[in-house]
Amino acid sequence: MTEKLVLPGDHLSSAEEAEPGENAYSEKDEVYSAVVGENLSSPGNIMIKTRGRKLKQPAVGDIVYCMVLKVTPNKAIGTCVSADEVEGNGRGVSFDGVLPVTAIKPEYVREVKDEVRIGDILKAKVQKIMKSGVDISIVDHDCGVVCAFCPRCRQKMDLKDKVFICKCGWKDYKKIPLAEGETPPPSRRREYGDREGGYRGSYGGGERRSFGRSPGGFSRRPPMRPRY
């Protein structure tokens, strides 16, 4: 048995020689330490004992807080920590989380930046855990943006009447978690008039012309050619 202090990411063995056990993981047929602790591995089994309380690993359904570090049209990427650790009820490992554009709200979202920006702090839920990483979601009513910074002057914005407002005058409308005891709004389908000035749907915002009858009684639809 080997007793040695190891750090996260330290190489411990090949996957052929030993299987990853407690606080260890395998990547590309090699075994690494996931935490800071003592290497108590035995032949054929890798085990790392943490000092103090055991660090909680992320699990599907866990509530986490995530700081957004990168935003693309289709996803946001940030560093996540367990809500229990933030609230002082335990310890957990930090990890990178990916927020897909489809996991922001039930309604259509054209681009992630329309709802989430770099620097935002999210209250999210772990949706999937895969070899490639962890997907998170803020679709649930108790999840959303809890802290936002102004994209113009980078000051922290105040939340007033469900709107983030900066001292410089910038306003941002984001999905925020419902307050305790607050009733969720009724779900609605995307329809005409969802956003002022036009239709909000898979075609994005903007005006969309109707082919119904005009106020004068004439149809805007092109005339049909007779068939012979």
C-alpha positions as CSV (number, residue, x, y, z in Angstrom):
1,M,0.0,0.0,0.0
2,T,1.2,3.4,-1.0
3,E,0.6,6.5,1.3
4,K,1.5,9.7,-0.5
5,L,-0.1,13.1,-0.8
6,V,-1.5,13.6,-4.3
7,L,-3.1,16.6,-6.1
8,P,-6.0,16.8,-8.5
9,G,-4.8,15.6,-11.9
10,D,-1.8,13.6,-10.6
11,H,-1.2,10.5,-12.6
12,L,-1.6,7.3,-10.5
13,S,-1.6,4.3,-12.8
14,S,-2.6,3.0,-16.2
15,A,-6.2,1.6,-16.5
16,E,-4.7,-1.8,-17.3
17,E,-2.9,-2.0,-14.0
18,A,-5.7,-0.8,-11.7
19,E,-9.3,0.4,-11.7
20,P,-10.2,3.9,-10.5
21,G,-11.9,3.8,-7.1
22,E,-12.8,6.4,-4.6
23,N,-11.8,10.0,-5.6
24,A,-10.1,8.8,-8.8
25,Y,-11.1,8.8,-12.5
26,S,-10.0,7.3,-15.8
27,E,-9.2,9.2,-18.9
28,K,-7.6,7.8,-22.1
29,D,-6.7,4.6,-20.4
30,E,-4.9,6.3,-17.6
31,V,-6.0,6.9,-13.9
32,Y,-5.7,10.2,-12.2
33,S,-6.5,11.7,-8.8
34,A,-9.7,13.8,-8.6
35,V,-8.9,15.5,-5.2
36,V,-6.2,16.5,-2.8
37,G,-5.6,13.5,-0.4
38,E,-3.6,10.5,0.5
39,N,-2.9,7.8,-2.0
40,L,-4.1,4.6,-0.3
41,S,-4.1,2.5,-3.5
42,S,-3.6,-1.3,-3.4
43,P,-2.7,-3.6,-6.3
44,G,-5.5,-3.5,-8.9
45,N,-7.4,-0.7,-7.1
46,I,-6.9,3.1,-6.9
47,M,-8.2,4.9,-3.8
48,I,-7.6,8.4,-2.6
49,K,-8.6,9.4,1.0
50,T,-9.4,13.1,1.4
51,R,-8.4,15.0,4.5
52,G,-11.4,16.1,6.5
53,R,-14.9,15.8,5.1
54,K,-15.4,13.9,1.8
55,L,-15.9,16.2,-1.2
56,K,-19.2,15.7,-2.9
57,Q,-19.2,14.9,-6.6
58,P,-21.8,16.4,-9.0
59,A,-24.9,14.3,-9.6
60,V,-27.9,14.7,-11.9
61,G,-30.5,16.9,-10.2
62,D,-28.0,18.7,-8.0
63,I,-28.5,22.5,-7.6
64,V,-25.3,24.4,-8.4
65,Y,-24.1,28.0,-8.8
66,C,-22.2,28.7,-12.0
67,M,-20.2,31.8,-13.1
68,V,-20.3,32.2,-16.8
69,L,-16.9,32.5,-18.4
70,K,-17.6,32.0,-22.1
71,V,-20.6,32.5,-24.4
72,T,-21.3,31.3,-27.9
73,P,-24.5,31.5,-29.9
74,N,-25.4,27.9,-28.9
75,K,-24.0,27.5,-25.3
76,A,-22.5,29.1,-22.3
77,I,-19.6,27.6,-20.3
78,G,-18.8,28.4,-16.7
79,T,-17.3,27.1,-13.4
80,C,-19.8,25.5,-11.1
81,V,-19.9,24.7,-7.4
82,S,-22.5,22.9,-5.3
83,A,-25.2,25.1,-3.8
84,D,-24.6,23.3,-0.5
85,E,-21.0,24.6,-0.4
86,V,-22.1,28.1,-1.3
87,E,-24.7,28.0,1.4
88,G,-22.3,26.6,3.9
89,N,-23.9,23.1,4.2
90,G,-21.1,21.0,2.8
91,R,-18.1,20.7,0.5
92,G,-18.0,19.8,-3.2
93,V,-15.7,19.8,-6.1
94,S,-15.8,22.6,-8.7
95,F,-16.3,21.6,-12.3
96,D,-16.9,23.1,-15.7
97,G,-20.6,23.2,-16.7
98,V,-22.1,23.7,-20.2
99,L,-25.5,25.5,-20.6
100,P,-27.0,24.7,-24.0
101,V,-29.3,27.3,-25.6
102,T,-32.2,24.8,-25.3
103,A,-31.8,24.6,-21.5
104,I,-32.4,28.3,-20.7
105,K,-36.2,28.6,-20.9
106,P,-39.2,26.8,-22.4
107,E,-39.8,29.5,-25.0
108,Y,-37.6,29.9,-28.0
109,V,-34.2,31.5,-27.4
110,R,-32.4,32.7,-30.6
111,E,-28.9,33.1,-29.0
112,V,-27.5,32.5,-25.5
113,K,-26.3,36.1,-25.3
114,D,-30.0,37.2,-25.4
115,E,-30.5,35.7,-21.9
116,V,-27.0,35.0,-20.4
117,R,-23.8,37.0,-20.6
118,I,-20.2,36.6,-19.4
119,G,-19.9,37.3,-15.7
120,D,-23.5,36.3,-14.9
121,I,-23.9,34.0,-11.9
122,L,-26.6,31.3,-12.5
123,K,-28.5,29.1,-10.1
124,A,-28.8,25.9,-12.2
125,K,-29.5,22.2,-12.1
126,V,-27.2,19.4,-13.2
127,Q,-28.9,17.9,-16.3
128,K,-26.5,15.4,-17.7
129,I,-23.1,13.9,-16.7
130,M,-21.1,12.6,-19.6
131,K,-17.5,11.6,-20.3
132,S,-17.2,14.9,-22.3
133,G,-18.5,17.0,-19.4
134,V,-21.5,18.2,-17.4
135,D,-24.6,19.9,-18.9
136,I,-26.6,22.2,-16.7
137,S,-30.1,23.8,-17.1
138,I,-31.9,26.8,-15.8
139,V,-35.3,25.9,-17.3
140,D,-36.9,25.1,-13.9
141,H,-38.8,27.9,-12.2
142,D,-36.3,27.9,-9.2
143,C,-33.3,28.4,-11.5
144,G,-32.0,31.4,-13.4
145,V,-29.7,34.4,-13.3
146,V,-29.1,35.5,-9.7
147,C,-26.3,38.1,-10.3
148,A,-25.5,40.1,-13.5
149,F,-23.0,42.7,-14.5
150,C,-23.5,45.5,-16.9
151,P,-22.1,44.8,-20.4
152,R,-21.5,48.5,-20.9
153,C,-19.6,49.5,-17.7
154,R,-19.2,46.1,-16.0
155,Q,-20.7,47.3,-12.7
156,K,-22.9,44.9,-10.7
157,M,-26.6,45.6,-11.6
158,D,-29.4,45.8,-9.1
159,L,-32.5,43.6,-9.5
160,K,-35.7,45.7,-9.3
161,D,-39.1,44.4,-10.3
162,K,-37.6,41.4,-12.0
163,V,-35.3,43.6,-14.2
164,F,-31.5,44.0,-13.8
165,I,-30.8,47.8,-13.8
166,C,-27.3,49.5,-13.8
167,K,-26.5,52.9,-12.5
168,C,-25.4,53.9,-16.0
169,G,-29.0,53.3,-17.2
170,W,-28.6,49.9,-18.9
171,K,-31.4,47.4,-18.4
172,D,-31.4,43.7,-18.9
173,Y,-34.4,41.3,-18.9
174,K,-33.2,37.8,-17.9
175,K,-34.8,34.6,-16.6
176,I,-34.5,34.8,-12.8
177,P,-35.5,32.2,-10.2
178,L,-38.9,32.5,-8.6
179,A,-39.0,33.8,-5.1
180,E,-40.0,31.4,-2.3
181,G,-43.7,30.9,-2.4
182,E,-44.1,32.7,-5.7
183,T,-46.5,31.1,-8.2
184,P,-45.0,30.1,-11.6
185,P,-46.5,31.9,-14.5
186,P,-48.8,29.8,-16.8
187,S,-46.9,28.2,-19.7
188,R,-47.7,29.5,-23.1
189,R,-47.0,28.5,-26.6
190,R,-45.1,30.7,-29.1
191,E,-47.5,32.7,-31.1
192,Y,-48.0,35.9,-33.1
193,G,-47.5,39.0,-31.0
194,D,-45.2,37.2,-28.5
195,R,-42.8,40.2,-28.8
196,E,-43.7,43.8,-29.6
197,G,-43.1,44.4,-33.3
198,G,-43.6,40.9,-34.6
199,Y,-43.4,37.2,-34.2
200,R,-41.0,35.4,-32.0
201,G,-40.4,31.9,-33.0
202,S,-37.9,29.8,-35.0
203,Y,-37.4,32.7,-37.4
204,G,-36.2,35.1,-34.6
205,G,-37.6,38.5,-33.8
206,G,-38.7,41.1,-36.2
207,E,-41.8,41.9,-38.3
208,R,-43.5,39.2,-40.2
209,R,-46.1,40.1,-42.8
210,S,-49.5,38.4,-42.6
211,F,-51.2,37.1,-45.7
212,G,-54.7,37.5,-44.3
213,R,-57.1,40.2,-45.4
214,S,-56.1,43.8,-45.2
215,P,-58.3,46.5,-43.5
216,G,-59.6,47.4,-46.9
217,G,-60.9,44.0,-47.6
218,F,-58.3,43.0,-50.2
219,S,-56.2,39.9,-49.8
220,R,-52.4,40.3,-49.8
221,R,-52.0,36.8,-51.1
222,P,-51.1,36.8,-54.8
223,P,-53.9,35.9,-57.2
224,M,-54.3,32.3,-58.2
225,R,-53.8,31.5,-61.9
226,P,-56.6,29.6,-63.5
227,R,-55.9,26.0,-64.6
228,Y,-56.8,25.1,-68.2
